[in-house]
Amino acid sequence: MDDLENRVVLEIKNLSFSYPDGEELLSGLNFRFEKGCSAGIWSPNGTGKTSLFKIITGLLKAKSGEILLYGKSVQTEEDFRALRLKVGFVLQHPDDQLFFPEVIDDVAFGPLNEGLSEEEAWVRAHETLVSLGIEHLEHSLSFELSGGQKKLVTLAAVLSMKPDVLLLDEPTNGLDAAARKRLIEIINRFEGEKIIISHDPDMLAETCSRFFTITDKKLSEIKAPQIHEHRHSHFFGAEQHSHN
């Protein structure tokens, strides 16, 4: 096995996916995700980005193709359960991922499923909340949290399982500037590999080293987002101002 093969964490080979009505969404998609890589995916809505994440984690079934984790083919439900212990998927909408009344129970759920005792799972959950600076939310009711707080709790619930890879679907969507900055800092602290779906090119530029888009039902690598000057008009444009 060559050096490249040793570095490959996640690989997708000739993947195709169709809707139940037969309409094809992804076709012959290939992707090699190596150790140390942070990949950003940007493309218009409806091109299959979220579906790709769901296929990788076994939440959707591909029409054809192969998924490999550390060189091992992932095929059966048992294989996907093992993959989900290594590949953490943070959904776009936190309410789809938070099930329990209290924050601590949501964050401890993954470690409990891994086989930790209740005490061990609570310790792991508490440590994860501390690492994100949100331990004060430990006994808060999830449905009462702000959007930014829910995003952090959802991320904590995934990080508590100590994944090797993070799949993040629109992690900064709907956040104010302060919450967005904090989430980016946490993402950049993560020591494993990550793949991020986002319509926020600035965020992708701050968190990723490689960039992709889905065109013609396939994943294609593109250049990094570029800072550029542009001209436009708006009210009060003649006065000194700034853009965020």
C-alpha positions in Angstrom: 0.0 0.0 0.0 1.5 3.4 -1.0 1.7 6.5 1.1 -1.5 8.0 -0.4 -3.5 4.9 0.5 -2.2 5.1 4.0 -3.4 8.8 4.3 -6.9 8.2 2.9 -9.6 8.4 5.6 -12.8 8.4 3.6 -13.2 7.4 0.0 -16.3 7.4 -2.2 -16.2 5.5 -5.5 -18.6 5.9 -8.4 -21.5 6.9 -6.2 -24.9 7.4 -7.7 -28.2 8.3 -6.0 -31.8 8.7 -7.3 -35.0 9.9 -5.7 -37.8 7.4 -5.3 -39.4 8.7 -8.5 -36.2 7.7 -10.4 -34.8 11.2 -10.8 -31.1 11.0 -10.5 -29.4 13.5 -8.1 -25.8 12.2 -8.0 -24.1 10.2 -10.7 -20.6 8.6 -10.7 -19.4 10.8 -7.8 -15.8 10.2 -6.6 -14.0 11.6 -3.6 -10.8 10.9 -1.6 -10.6 12.6 1.8 -7.1 12.4 3.3 -5.7 12.8 6.8 -5.4 16.4 7.8 -7.8 17.6 5.2 -10.6 20.2 5.8 -12.9 20.3 2.8 -15.6 22.9 2.1 -18.5 22.2 -0.2 -20.4 25.0 -1.8 -23.1 24.6 -4.5 -26.7 25.8 -5.1 -29.6 24.3 -3.2 -30.9 21.0 -4.5 -27.6 19.7 -5.9 -27.3 16.9 -3.4 -24.9 18.2 -0.7 -27.0 17.1 2.3 -28.0 13.9 0.6 -24.3 13.1 0.2 -23.7 13.4 3.9 -26.8 11.2 4.6 -25.5 8.6 2.2 -22.0 8.6 3.8 -23.6 8.0 7.2 -26.1 5.4 6.0 -29.2 7.5 6.5 -29.9 7.2 2.7 -29.1 4.3 0.5 -27.1 4.9 -2.7 -28.3 3.5 -6.0 -24.7 2.3 -6.6 -21.1 2.9 -5.7 -18.9 2.2 -2.7 -18.0 4.0 0.5 -14.7 3.1 2.3 -13.5 4.2 5.7 -9.8 3.7 6.3 -9.8 1.5 3.2 -12.6 -0.8 4.5 -15.8 -1.0 2.5 -18.9 0.1 4.3 -21.9 -1.9 3.2 -24.1 -3.4 5.9 -26.1 -1.6 8.6 -23.5 -2.9 11.1 -20.8 -1.3 9.0 -22.6 2.0 9.0 -23.1 1.9 12.8 -19.4 1.5 13.2 -18.8 4.3 10.7 -21.1 6.7 12.7 -18.8 6.2 15.7 -15.9 7.6 13.7 -17.8 10.1 11.5 -19.9 12.6 13.4 -22.7 14.3 11.4 -24.0 17.7 12.7 -27.3 18.4 11.0 -28.3 21.8 9.6 -31.3 22.1 11.9 -30.4 21.5 15.6 -34.0 20.6 16.5 -33.7 17.5 14.3 -30.8 16.3 16.5 -31.9 17.3 20.0 -34.3 14.8 21.6 -34.1 15.1 25.4 -35.4 17.8 27.6 -32.0 18.6 29.3 -28.8 19.5 27.4 -26.7 17.0 29.4 -28.9 14.1 28.3 -28.5 14.9 24.6 -24.7 15.2 25.0 -24.4 12.0 27.0 -26.6 10.0 24.6 -23.8 9.2 22.1 -21.3 8.0 24.8 -24.1 5.8 26.3 -24.7 4.2 22.9 -20.9 3.6 22.7 -21.2 1.4 25.8 -20.0 3.8 28.5 -21.6 3.5 31.9 -24.1 6.3 32.9 -21.5 7.9 35.1 -18.8 7.7 32.4 -21.1 9.1 29.8 -22.1 12.1 32.1 -18.4 12.8 32.8 -17.7 12.7 29.0 -20.6 15.0 28.4 -19.6 17.5 31.0 -16.0 17.6 29.8 -17.3 18.2 26.2 -19.5 21.1 27.4 -16.6 22.6 29.3 -14.4 22.4 26.2 -16.9 24.4 24.3 -17.5 26.9 27.1 -21.2 26.0 27.6 -21.1 24.0 30.8 -23.5 26.5 32.2 -26.2 25.1 29.9 -25.8 21.6 31.3 -29.2 21.4 32.9 -30.9 23.9 30.6 -34.0 22.8 28.6 -33.0 22.4 25.0 -36.2 23.9 23.6 -35.5 27.1 25.5 -32.1 27.7 24.0 -31.3 30.3 21.4 -30.4 29.2 17.9 -26.7 29.7 18.5 -26.8 27.8 21.8 -28.6 24.9 20.1 -25.9 24.8 17.4 -23.2 24.5 20.1 -25.1 21.8 22.0 -25.7 19.8 18.8 -21.9 20.0 18.1 -21.2 19.0 21.7 -23.5 16.0 21.3 -21.4 14.8 18.3 -18.0 15.8 19.8 -18.7 13.8 23.0 -18.4 10.6 20.8 -14.8 11.7 20.0 -15.2 11.3 16.2 -12.3 11.2 13.8 -14.2 13.1 11.1 -16.8 15.8 11.3 -19.5 16.4 8.7 -21.0 19.8 9.3 -24.1 20.9 7.3 -24.5 24.7 7.3 -23.0 25.2 10.8 -23.2 29.0 10.8 -26.6 29.3 9.1 -28.8 31.8 11.0 -26.2 32.7 13.6 -25.4 36.3 14.7 -21.8 37.6 14.3 -20.7 36.7 17.8 -22.1 33.1 17.7 -20.7 32.6 14.2 -17.2 33.7 15.3 -17.3 31.4 18.3 -18.5 28.4 16.2 -15.7 29.0 13.7 -13.1 29.0 16.5 -14.5 25.7 17.9 -14.4 24.1 14.4 -10.8 25.2 13.9 -9.8 23.6 17.2 -11.1 20.2 16.2 -8.0 18.1 15.5 -9.6 15.6 13.2 -10.7 15.9 9.6 -13.8 17.8 8.6 -16.1 18.3 5.6 -18.3 21.4 5.7 -21.3 22.3 3.6 -22.0 26.0 3.6 -23.3 28.9 1.5 -20.9 31.1 3.5 -17.7 31.4 1.5 -16.0 33.5 4.1 -16.6 30.8 6.8 -15.3 28.1 4.4 -12.2 30.2 3.7 -11.5 30.4 7.5 -12.0 26.7 8.2 -11.1 24.7 5.1 -8.0 23.9 3.0 -9.7 22.4 0.0 -12.9 23.4 -1.8 -15.5 21.6 -3.8 -18.8 22.1 -5.6 -21.4 19.7 -7.1 -21.8 20.2 -10.8 -23.3 17.8 -13.3 -24.2 15.5 -10.4 -20.5 15.0 -9.5 -18.1 16.5 -6.9 -15.5 18.8 -8.5 -12.6 20.6 -6.8 -12.6 24.4 -7.1 -10.2 27.2 -6.1 -10.4 28.8 -2.7 -12.8 31.7 -2.3 -11.1 35.0 -3.2 -11.4 38.4 -1.4 -12.1 41.0 -4.1 -13.2 44.5 -4.5 -16.5 45.4 -6.1 -18.6 48.5 -6.7 -22.3 48.9 -5.7 -24.8 51.6 -4.8 -27.0 51.9 -1.7 -28.4 54.6 0.5 -25.9 56.5 2.6 -23.1 55.1 0.4 -21.4 58.5 0.3 -20.9 58.4 4.1 -18.1 56.5 5.8 -19.3 53.0 6.5 -18.3 49.3 6.7 -19.7 46.0 5.6 -19.9 42.9 7.8 
